[in-house]
Amino acid sequence: MAGQASSLKVIIAALLGNLLIAVTKFAAAAFTGSSAMFSEAIHSSVDTGNQVLLLYGLRRAKRPADERHPFGYGREIYFWAFVVAILVFAVGAGVSIYEGVEKIRHPVVITDAYINYIVLGLAMLFEAVVWWVAIKEFNLTRGRRGYLEAVQVSKDPTIFTVLLEDTAALMGLMVAMAGIFLAQLLDLPVLDGVASVVIGCILATAAVVLAYETKGLLIGEGADPELITGVRRIIAAERSILKVNEVLTTHIGPSDVLVNLSIDFRDEMTSSEVEAAISDMEKQIKAKHPTVTRLFIEAQSWQGHQRALARDATNTGD
C-alpha cells in the first residue's frame, strides 16, 4: 500500500504540473511563433496524457483476482507504462522532430522572445518541483544502487517513468531556451527549428529506455536478488530439507511477487511432517518478505526434478 501511495503522489504532482505548463507553453508558442516552444507545448501535453494513463493503470491494477485472471491484474500497470513509452516516442518525439524540420526548411522569425524566456523559466521551476518529488520517492527504493541500476531493477514503472519524463523535460527546456537565445543572438531563425529536432531526439531516447524497461516487466522479471537470497536463507534453516531443487520468482505487480519452490525433503519424513514444514516456511517467508503474496512449494526428489528438467529440454529442442 505504501508503494501505491508513493506512485499516486508522484503521478498527481506530475499531472498538475504538466497541465499548467502545457497551457502556458501553447499560449506562448501561438503568440511568438517559436517552433521550440511549440515542441515543448506538445511535450507537456503528451506528459499530461501519460499521467492520466498511469493513474488509470494504477486503478485497473488494484482489481482483485478472478477466475479469468487468478493472479490478479497487477501487470496492467506495466502495460499502460509501455503505452506511455509509445506515446512519448510517436507523438512527443515525432511531432517535435517534424515541427523542427519544417521550421528548418521554412524559418520563422521569433517575435516577443521575452515571453518565451518567461514561460520557459516558469516551466523549469514547475518541472523542477515535480522532478524533486519524483526523485525523493525514487531514492526511497533506490538504496545504495546507482540511478541507472535502480531503474533497471525497479519493479514499479510509475515512479521511474515520471522521473525519466521530467528529466527529459528539463533537458528539453534548456535546449529550447538555448535555441531561442541563439536564434536571436545570431539572427538565425533556423536554430529554433534545430532546437525542436534536438528536443525530439531527447524524447525519443527517453521513450526507448522506458519501452525497454517496461517490456521486461511485461514479459515477467524475477524478484530482487536480495529477496531470493532471503528466501533461500529461510529454507536453509529448515532441517527437514535435503536439497533445494529450484527457486523461481516473478513479479505479477510492483509489490506482488509469485514464488515457486521445488524442494527435496528427507526420505524419513512423514507426509504430516512435510505439510507442517511447508506451512512453517510459508509463514516465515511471507512475514519476512511481505511482497511475496503467492507461494507454492513442491515436494520433489532431486533425481525426479533433474529428470523433469531433462524432459523439458528435450521437448523444447523438438
N, C-alpha and C positions, 0 to 999 in steps of 0.2 A: 504493500500500500504506500510505503514511503517513496518508493521508486516512481509510482504513478503520480503522486503528488508533486514530486520534483519535475517530472516531464510536463505535467499540466502547467505548472508555474512558468517554466521556460517558454512553452508554446504560446501561452496567453500574452506574456510580455512581448514576444516577437510579433505576434499578430497585431497588437495595438500599435506598436512602434512602426511596423512596416505599413500599416494602413494610413497612418498620419503622414508618413514620409512620402508614400506614393501620390497622395492627393497634392501635396505641396510641390513635388517634382513635376507632375503633369502641368500644373499651373505655370511653373517657371519655364518649362520647355515650350509651351504654347506662346508665352509672352516674348521669349528671347530667340526662339528658333534654333536652340542648341541641340545637335544630334546626340552628344554625350549625355546631356540632361534627359533627353527622351529615352535613351537606353537605360539610364538609371531609374526612370519612372516605370518602365516596363519591368525592370529587375525587381523593384519593390512591390509591384502588383503581383508578379509571379510568387514572390516570397509570401505575400499576404494569403494568396490562394493555397500555397503549400501548408501554411499553418492551419488553415481550415481543414485540409485533408488529413493532417496529422491528428487534429482533435477528433475528427470523425473516426480515424483508425483506432485511437485510444478507446473511444466509446464502443466500437464494434468488438474490440479485443476483450472487453470485460464480460461479454456474454458467457453464460455458463455452458458447460459441456452438454451435449445432447446425443441422441442416437446416431445422427448423421456425422457429428464431429465429437467423438468420445473423449478426445484430449483437449477439447475447448477450442477457442478462436484466437488464442494468444498471438499466433503468427500473422494475423490480419494486419497488425501494425507494421510488420515487415513489408507486406505487400504495398501498403499506402506510402511507406517511405520510399519504396522503389519507384512508385508512380511520381513522387515528388522529384526524384532524380531525373526521370524522363522529361518532366515539365521544365525543370531548370535548363536542361540541355536543349530541348526542342524549341521552347518558347523564349526563355530568357536569353540564352546564348544565340539562338537562331535569329531572333528579331534584332538583337543588338548588332550582330555582325552584318545583317542585311542593311540595317539603317546606316551603319558606318560606311559600308561600301557605297551606298547611294550618295552619301554626303562627300565621299572622296571623289566620286565621279562628277557630282554637281555641288560644289562647295557653296555654303550659305553663310554670309557674314552674320556673326552673332551681335545682337543689339542688347543694350542694357545688361551687360555681362555682370554688373554688380549684383543683380538679382540672383543669378546663378551662384555666385560666391556665398551669398547669404543663405540660400536654400541648402547648398552643399554643406556649409558649415553647421547648420542646424541638423541636417541629416546625419552628419558624422557624430554629433552629440547624441542623438536618439539611438543610432546604431551602437555606439559605444556602451550606452546603458544596457541595451538588450544583450550585447556581447558579454558584458560583465556578469549579468545574471546567468547566462549560459555557461560561462567558464567556471563560475563558482560551483554550480551544480555538477559540472563535468569533473571538477577537481575532487569532489567528494567520493567519486568512484574510481578516479584515476590512480590513487595511491602513489607509489614511487615510480610508476611507469612514465616513459616519455609520452608526449601528446600523440604522436603517430601510432605508437604501440597501443596506447589506450583506445584509440579509435578502432584499431584492428581487432582488439579482444572484447570491445564493448558489445553487449547484447541488447542495449536499449538504443535504437536508431533515432529516437525523437530528439534526444539531447545533442548527440553529435551532428545530426542533420541541421539543427538550428545553429549550432556553433560554426559549422562549415559555411553555411549560408551567410551568417553575419560576418565571418572573416572575409569571405569573397565580397560582401557588400562594402566593407570598409576599404578594401583594396580598390574596388571599383570607384568609390567616391574620390579617392586620392587620384586615380587615373583621370577621372572626369574633370577634376579641378585643374590638374596639370595640363590637360588637353585644351581646356578653355583659356587658361592663362597664356600658354604658348601660342595659341591661335591668335590671340590679341597682341601679344608682345611682338611676334614675328610677322604679323599681318598675313598669316597663312591659315585661312579658314579650313583648309583640308585637314589640319591637325585635329580638329574637333571630331571629324569622321574617323580618323586613326584611333583616337581615344575610345570611340564607341566599339571599334573592332577589338581593341585590347580588352575592354570590359567583357565583350562576348567570349573571348578566349579564356578569361578568368572564370567565368560562369561555366563554360564547357569543362574546364579542368575540375572544378568543384563537383559538377554533375557526374563525371566519370568516377571520381573517388566514391561518391555516395552510391552510385549504381553498383560498383564493385563490392562494397562492404555489405549493402543490403541484399545483394544476390546470394552471398554466402549464408546470411541468416535465413533467407527464404529456402535455400536448399536444405539447411539443417546443420548448424555448427555444434560441436561438442561443448561441454561445460568448461569453465575456467580450470586450468591445471591444478590450482590450489584446492578447488572443491574435490576434484578426483583424488588428489593426494589425501585429503581429509577422509574421504570415504574408504580408501584403501587402509588408512591407519585404524579406523574403527573395525574393519573386517579382520585386520591382522591381530587385533587384541582378542578375538574370539577363538578360544582353544578348540572348539569343535570343528574348525575348518582345517582341512588338509592342504588345499590349494585353491587360489582364485584363478579360475579359467579366463574370465573376461569381464571387463568393466566398460560398458557402453553408455554414453550420455548424449543427450541432445536437448537444445533449447526449443521449447514449443511456445515461448513467450519470453519477454525480457527478464522476468522474475519467476519463471516456470520451467523447471528442469525435470526431464524424464531420465531415470537411471535404471539400467538393466544389468543385473549381476548374474554371472554363471559361476557357481561355487561347488567345489568337490568337498563334501563333508566326510568325516571319518567313518569308516565302514561299520564300526561297532555301535554307532548311534542309532537309536530307535526313531521311528517317524515322529513321535511326540517330542523328542529332544530336538530334532531338526526344526520342527514347527516353532518350538519355543525360541531356538537360536535365531531363526529368521525374524520373528516378531521383535526380539530384543534389538537386533541390528537395525531394523526399520525404525524403531523408536529413537535410537541413538543418532542415526543419520539425519532424520528429519528434524530432530531437536538441535543438532549442531549446524545443519545447513537448511534453513527454512525455505530456500528457493527450490529444494527438492520436493516437489509436490506429488510426484508419482514415482514409485519404486517397485520394481519387480525383481524377485530373487528366484533363480532357478537352481535346483539341486541337481547336479550332473557330474558324473565322474570325469576326471581329466582325460582318460582314454576315449570316453564317449564324445567329449567335446572336440577332441582332435579329429576323430572320425567324421563328425558333423562338418567341421571346417574343410576337411579333405573332399567330402561330397559336394559342398557348396562350390569349392574351387573348380571341381571337375565339371559341374553343371554350368558354371559361368564360362568356362573355356569352351564348352559346347555351344 
